[in-house]
Amino acid sequence: MLFSPTNANKVVLSSSSNLPVPILLLIIPVLSTLAGGLLAIRFRRSLALLIALGAGLLLGAAFLDLLPEAILLGEPTGFNPTNVLGVALISFLLCLALGNGLDALAARWESTAFSRRTIGRIGGTMLIFHSFRDGMAIGLAYAASHEAGYAVAAGIAAHDLGDGMNTVLLTSGGEHAQPADYAFLIADAVAPLLGGMATVWWTFSTKSSVILLAIAAGFFIQLATSDFLPEARRREGPRTAIMAAVFLGSAGIYVANLLIGHLH
């Protein structure tokens, strides 16, 4: 696997090699994230399909990426699968309550944009954290073997195309992108580069990683089920195509994880 948990506090390289990560290897996810975000902005007229695709990507990321990784990393630290899923469930419920509270404020202030953009920017921040970890995964895999680093970078590049798209959809609330939304996209794009460079001198706490991954998973599930899917259903568009987009998004995460896990 990409990480080798050796104790309850640290995640270290799975070999003694501390080779620097090639910058080009970390630039690929940066470009992929930017491309995904710009596609979401460019094809805004197909917003129903983009939102449905984003829902599939969020669900795939939560169930096929974040939760499995949290469970795997949690085993050596005493976080059993029930605890990991419990944290994710609490995160889901708290985010649901937060969303309902913001919706109530929005109704009182007659401004739905407030709720969507506020929730979306919290989600955008979660995606930035996730992208930072993606960069760390590339760095750690490359330190273990060059071939593993290349394989992981290829899978994450495919994965980050969806991350960039979701960043724009989340932070803009489905409206025209504002300068702040572009700033979130740039931050999400740069995060893998910073994460990869950080692995040269910094190790990541396993316990905090497990908790943050589970929290992010619960938040992504809440966003997909309470925000993205209802929004896609409200907009005009063929229902079959919308459902196909949801499945396509989840399948994209599955294929990206196959690339990450099995090409090295």
N, C-alpha and C positions, 0 to 999 in steps of 0.2 A: 504494500500500500504506500501512499505518498508520505504518510506520517508514521513515525515510530515512537509511540508513547512509552517512555522508559520509567517514568515515575508519575506521581500525582500532580506535579507542578509544571513540567516542561514537556514540550514537543521538540525533538532534536532531529538532526539529519540521520537518515538510516545508514549512512556510511561516514567514514572519517574525513571524506573529501570536503573541502571548503572552497571549491572553485567558484570564481565570480560568475554570475549569470550573464550571458550575452544580452546586451541591450536590445538587439533586434528581436530576440525571443520574447521580450516583454513588450515590445512595441506592437506586435501582432494583435494581442487582446485590446490594446488601446485603440487601434484603428477599427477593429471589429465592433467595439462598443459605440464609437462615434458613428459608424455606418448604420448600426441599428437605430440609433436615435434620430439620425437624419432621415432615414426611411420612414419612421413614424411621423415626422414633420411633413415630409414630402407627400405622403399618401394619406393625408388627413381625411380626404373625402371618403376613403374606405374605412372610416373610424370604427364602425361596428365590427368588421372583420379583424381589425388591428386589436381592438379591446378583447375580443374573444381569443385571439392568438395570445395576447398578454396574459389572460386568465389561465390558459393552458400552460404557459411558460412558468407562471407563478406556482401553480399546483405541482407541476413537474419538478420545479426546483425544491419545493418543500418536501414532497414525498419521496423523490428519487435522489436527491442530492443532500439537502441540509440535514434531514432527520437520520438517514443512514450514516452519514459522517459523524453526527453527534453521538449516535448509539455506539459506533465503533470506537470513537475516542473516549467515550465515557466509561467503557468497561474496565480499563485498568485503574480508573480513579474512584471507583465505587458508585458511579452513576449508572444504575442498571437501566434497561430500556423503559421500564415503567416510569422511573423518575424523569428520564429525558422526555417521554411523551407527556408526562404530567406538566412539565414546564411549558411545553408547546401548547397544551390545552389551556393553561392559565394565561399564556400570552394571547391566545386566540380570544378568550373570553374578555380579557382586559381591553384588547383592541376593539372588540365588538362594542363593549360598553363605551369606550372613548368615541367611537364612530357615532353611536346613537346620541351621545351627549352633544357632539359637535353638530349633528343634524338638527337637534332641538334648538341649539343656539342659532344655526343658520335659518331655521324657520322663523324664529323670533325676529332676527335681523333682516329677514327676507333676502338672504344672500347665500345661495347654494354653492357658489364658487369658494366661499370661505371654508366650508367643510371639506370639499373635494381637494382643494389645494393644500390645506393643512395636513389632512391624512396622507395625501400623496407625497408630500415632502418628507414626512416621517418614513414612509416606505422607500423613498429615494435615498434617504440616509442609510437604511438597512441594506439597500443594494450596493451602496458605496463600500460599506463594511465587507459585504460578501465579495465584491470585486477585489478588495485589498487582500482577502484570504486567497482568492484565485491566484494572485501574483505570488503570494507566499508558496502556494502549492507548486507553481512552476519552478521557483527557486529551489525548494527542497528536493523536488524530483530531479532537477538538473544536477544538484550536488550528489545525488545517489548514483545517477548515470546520465550521460548526455542523451542517450536514446529515450530514456524515460522523460526527460525534460522536453524534448521535441514533441513526443506523443501527448503529454499533458497540455502543452501550449496549443496544439492543434485542437484538442477537445474543448479547452477553455475558450479559444477564439470563437468556435461555433456557439458555445454557451453564451458568451458575452454579446453576441449579436442580439439575442433576446433581452439581455440585461439593458442594453442601450435603448431598445425600443420601450421596455417597461419603464425606464427612468423618465422618459419624456411623457409617456401616457400617465404615469402617476403624478408627477410634479405639475403638469399642465392641467390636470383634471379634465382632460378631453377637450380643452379650449385651445385657442391660439397660444403658441409657446411665447413666453415672456423672457426677458434677459435672465431672470433667476433660474428659469427652467434650463436654459443653455448652460448656466453655471453648474447646475447639478449634473448635467450630461458630461461636461468636461471633467468634473471631479470624479465621476464614476469611471470615465475613460482612463484617467491618470492613475487611479487607485491600484490596478494590477502592476503598473510600473513601480510604484512606491512599495507595494507589498513584496515584489520580487527582490528589489534592492535591499529591503529590510532584512531579508534572510541571511545576508552576508554577515551581520553582526548581532542579530536579535532573534531570540527564541520566543515562542508564543505559549502562554499559559494554557494548559490543557483544560483545566476546570473552567476558566472563564470562556474558553472557546466553546465548550459543550453547551454552556448556558446561553451564550449569545446565538449560537446556531439554532438551538431549540426555540428561543424567543423569536428569531427571524422567521423560522418555519411557521409558527403560529400566526405571526403577523401576515405572512404571505397568503396563508390559507384564508384568513379573514378578508383580506383585500380581494382575493379572487372570487370568493363566494358571496360577499356582501356588497361589493362595489363593482368589480369588473363584469361579472356575469349578468347581474340585473341591468347594468347600463347597456350592455350589448343587446339584451332582449328588448329594451325600450327603444332602441334605434331601429330605423328602417333597414331591412336587409333580409335576404333569404335565410330562413332558419336552418336549413340543412347546411349551408355554407358556414354559418356561424358555429354550429356544433363541430363541423369538420375542422374549423380553425382551432377550436379548443383542443381537440384530439391531436392536431398537428403540433401545437405548441408543446404539449406534454411529450409527444413522441420525439420532438427535437431535443428536449432535455435528456431523454433516455439514450438517444444516439450519441449525444455529446458525452455522456457518462461512459458509454461503451468505449469511445475514443480515449477518454482519460484513463480508464481502468484496464484496457486490454490490448493497447497497441504497443506496450513496452514489455 
